[in-house]
C-alpha cells in the first residue's frame, strides 16, 4: 500500500507526483483542506485543526473518511500523530510525507527529526519526505545503494547523530571510513552515474537528493 501524508505547508512546496499512485490519503490539519480543495480523497484527517476557520474545519470533517481529532495542548505534533496512526494500521506500507517543509523553521526541524524517534525507526526504510526540490530518506547502519531520481542533481549525506566509519562510493566526492563526532552534513555531493553507494557502522543518516 502507498500512503500519502500531507502536512500543512503551502501546496506550492509540493513535488510533482502522480497522485493516482496512492491508495490512502492522510491530511494533517490544514493539509486535509489542501487535499480536498484540489479534489483529492481524504481518507483520514488528523489534527487539532486550529489553523482552520470554523467553515474550513466543517468542510474537512465532512469530506474525511475518518477523523482523528487531537487537543491543541499535547506532547506530539499533528504530523507525529498522523505517522503513528499510519504505521500502527499499516506497518508494511510505503509512506510519503509532503507539505512538511517550506514554512516555519520549528516545524521543519520537528519533521526532519522524525527519523530520530525510536517509534518510527522500524519503518524508516519505507518512509520518504518530499518537496518540489528535495527528497529525503533515512538510513540506519549498513551498506546501501541509492538510485538517482529524475531531475535531481545533488546528493547530500546528513549525519543526524554521531556516525562511525562513513564511506562514500561512486559519487563526485568520496570518503573512506570517516568518523563524524557530531551532526554534520556532507552537502552538495553529486551523482556520477545513475547510482551511488555508501556504508557506515553506527548512527543515523538522512540522504537527500536535490535540485536547484
C-alpha positions as CSV (number, residue, x, y, z in Angstrom):
1,X,0.0,0.0,0.0
2,X,1.2,3.5,-0.9
3,X,0.1,6.2,1.6
4,X,0.4,10.0,1.1
5,X,0.6,12.1,4.3
6,X,0.1,15.8,3.6
7,X,1.1,18.3,6.2
8,X,0.1,22.0,6.3
9,X,2.9,23.8,4.3
10,X,1.8,25.7,1.2
11,X,1.0,23.4,-1.8
12,X,3.5,25.4,-3.8
13,X,6.1,23.3,-2.0
14,X,4.6,20.0,-3.1
15,X,6.6,17.9,-5.5
16,X,5.3,16.9,-8.9
17,X,3.7,13.5,-8.3
18,X,1.3,11.0,-9.8
19,X,-1.3,11.1,-7.0
20,X,-3.2,8.2,-8.6
21,X,-0.3,6.0,-7.4
22,X,-1.5,6.4,-3.8
23,X,-4.1,4.2,-2.1
24,X,-4.6,6.2,1.1
25,X,-4.6,9.9,1.7
26,X,-3.9,11.5,5.1
27,X,-4.4,15.2,5.7
28,X,-2.6,16.7,8.7
29,X,-4.5,19.8,10.0
30,X,-4.5,22.3,7.1
31,X,-3.1,19.6,4.8
32,X,-6.6,18.0,4.7
33,X,-8.1,21.2,3.4
34,X,-5.4,21.5,0.7
35,X,-6.2,17.9,-0.5
36,X,-10.0,18.4,-0.6
37,X,-9.7,21.8,-2.3
38,X,-7.8,20.1,-5.1
39,X,-10.3,17.3,-5.5
40,X,-8.3,14.6,-3.9
41,X,-9.6,12.0,-1.5
42,X,-9.2,12.5,2.2
43,X,-9.1,9.0,3.8
44,X,-8.0,10.2,7.2
45,X,-7.9,13.7,8.7
46,X,-5.6,14.2,11.7
47,X,-5.1,17.3,13.9
48,X,-6.4,19.8,16.3
49,X,-7.5,21.9,13.2
50,X,-6.6,25.1,14.9
51,X,-5.2,26.5,11.7
52,X,-8.7,26.3,10.1
53,X,-11.7,28.6,10.3
54,X,-14.9,27.1,11.5
55,X,-16.2,26.7,8.0
56,X,-13.0,25.2,6.7
57,X,-12.9,22.7,9.6
58,X,-16.5,21.7,8.9
59,X,-15.7,21.2,5.2
60,X,-12.7,19.0,6.0
61,X,-14.5,16.9,8.6
62,X,-17.5,16.4,6.3
63,X,-15.2,15.1,3.5
64,X,-12.9,12.9,5.6
65,X,-13.5,9.2,5.6
66,X,-12.2,9.1,9.2
67,X,-11.2,11.8,11.7
68,X,-8.5,11.6,14.4
69,X,-9.0,14.9,16.3
70,X,-6.5,16.0,18.9
71,X,-6.4,18.6,21.6
72,X,-4.3,21.8,20.9
73,X,-2.4,21.2,24.1
74,X,-0.5,17.9,23.6
75,X,3.0,16.4,23.5
76,X,3.0,15.2,19.9
77,X,2.7,17.4,16.8
78,X,-0.2,16.6,14.5
79,X,2.3,15.1,12.0
80,X,3.7,12.8,14.6
81,X,0.2,11.7,15.5
82,X,-0.6,11.1,11.8
83,X,2.5,9.0,11.2
84,X,2.0,7.0,14.4
85,X,-1.6,6.2,13.3
86,X,-0.5,5.2,9.8
87,X,2.3,3.0,10.9
88,X,0.2,1.3,13.5
89,X,-2.5,0.5,11.0
90,X,-0.2,-0.3,8.0
91,X,3.2,-1.3,9.2
92,X,4.2,-2.6,5.8
93,X,3.1,0.5,3.8
94,X,5.2,2.8,1.7
95,X,4.7,6.3,3.2
96,X,5.4,9.7,1.5
97,X,5.2,12.9,3.6
98,X,4.8,16.2,1.7
99,X,3.8,19.7,2.9
100,X,6.3,19.3,5.7
101,X,8.9,21.9,4.6
102,X,8.9,25.5,3.4
103,X,7.1,27.1,6.3
104,X,8.0,27.6,9.9
105,X,11.5,26.6,10.9
106,X,10.4,24.9,14.1
107,X,8.0,22.7,12.0
108,X,10.8,21.9,9.6
109,X,13.1,20.8,12.4
110,X,10.4,18.8,14.1
111,X,9.7,17.0,10.8
112,X,13.4,16.5,10.0
113,X,13.9,14.8,13.4
114,X,11.1,12.3,12.9
115,X,13.7,9.7,11.9
116,X,15.4,10.0,15.2
117,X,12.4,8.8,17.1
118,X,12.6,5.2,18.2
119,X,8.9,4.6,17.5
120,X,9.4,5.4,13.8
121,X,12.8,3.8,13.2
122,X,11.4,0.3,12.4
123,X,9.6,1.9,9.4
124,X,12.4,4.2,8.0
125,X,13.2,2.1,5.0
126,X,9.6,2.7,3.7
127,X,9.4,6.4,4.5
128,X,10.3,9.4,2.4
129,X,9.9,13.1,2.8
130,X,9.5,15.1,-0.4
131,X,9.0,18.7,-1.6
132,X,9.4,20.3,-5.0
133,X,13.2,20.4,-4.7
134,X,14.2,17.6,-2.4
135,X,13.6,14.0,-1.4
136,X,14.9,12.7,1.9
137,X,15.3,9.1,3.2
138,X,16.7,7.9,6.5
139,X,19.3,5.2,6.9
140,X,20.4,3.1,9.8
141,X,23.9,1.4,9.8
142,X,24.6,-0.8,6.9
143,X,25.7,-0.8,3.2
144,X,23.4,0.8,0.7
145,X,23.0,1.8,-3.0
146,X,20.8,4.8,-3.9
147,X,19.3,5.5,-7.3
148,X,19.3,8.9,-8.9
149,X,15.8,10.3,-9.1
150,X,14.7,12.2,-12.2
151,X,15.9,15.8,-12.4
152,X,17.9,15.5,-9.1
153,X,21.5,16.7,-9.4
154,X,22.8,16.9,-5.8
155,X,23.3,14.3,-3.2
156,X,23.8,15.0,0.5
157,X,24.7,12.7,3.4
158,X,23.4,14.4,6.5
159,X,24.7,12.8,9.8
160,X,21.9,13.4,12.2
161,X,23.8,11.8,15.0
162,X,27.5,10.9,15.5
163,X,28.3,8.5,12.8
164,X,31.1,5.9,12.6
165,X,33.0,4.6,9.6
166,X,31.2,6.5,6.9
167,X,32.4,5.6,3.4
168,X,31.0,7.2,0.2
169,X,31.5,5.5,-3.1
170,X,30.6,6.1,-6.8
171,X,29.9,9.8,-6.3
172,X,31.8,13.0,-7.1
173,X,33.3,13.3,-3.6
174,X,34.5,10.2,-1.8
175,X,35.0,9.3,1.8
176,X,36.7,6.3,3.5
177,X,35.6,5.2,6.9
178,X,35.3,8.6,8.4
179,X,34.1,9.0,12.0
180,X,31.9,12.1,12.5
181,X,31.5,13.0,16.2
182,X,28.6,15.4,15.9
183,X,25.7,16.2,13.4
184,X,27.2,17.2,10.1
185,X,26.1,17.5,6.5
186,X,28.2,16.4,3.6
187,X,26.3,18.6,1.3
188,X,26.5,19.3,-2.5
189,X,27.9,15.9,-3.5
190,X,26.8,14.7,-6.9
191,X,26.0,11.6,-8.8
192,X,28.5,10.5,-11.4
193,X,26.1,7.7,-12.7
194,X,22.6,6.6,-12.0
195,X,23.6,5.2,-8.6
196,X,25.7,5.9,-5.7
197,X,26.6,3.8,-2.7
198,X,27.7,4.3,0.9
199,X,28.2,2.5,4.2
200,X,28.5,3.2,7.9
201,X,28.6,1.2,11.1
202,X,26.9,3.4,13.7
203,X,24.5,6.4,13.8
204,X,21.6,7.7,11.6
205,X,21.9,9.4,8.3
206,X,19.5,11.3,6.1
207,X,20.3,11.1,2.4
208,X,18.9,14.0,0.4
209,X,18.6,14.3,-3.3
210,X,18.1,17.9,-4.5
211,X,17.8,20.1,-7.5
212,X,18.1,23.9,-7.9
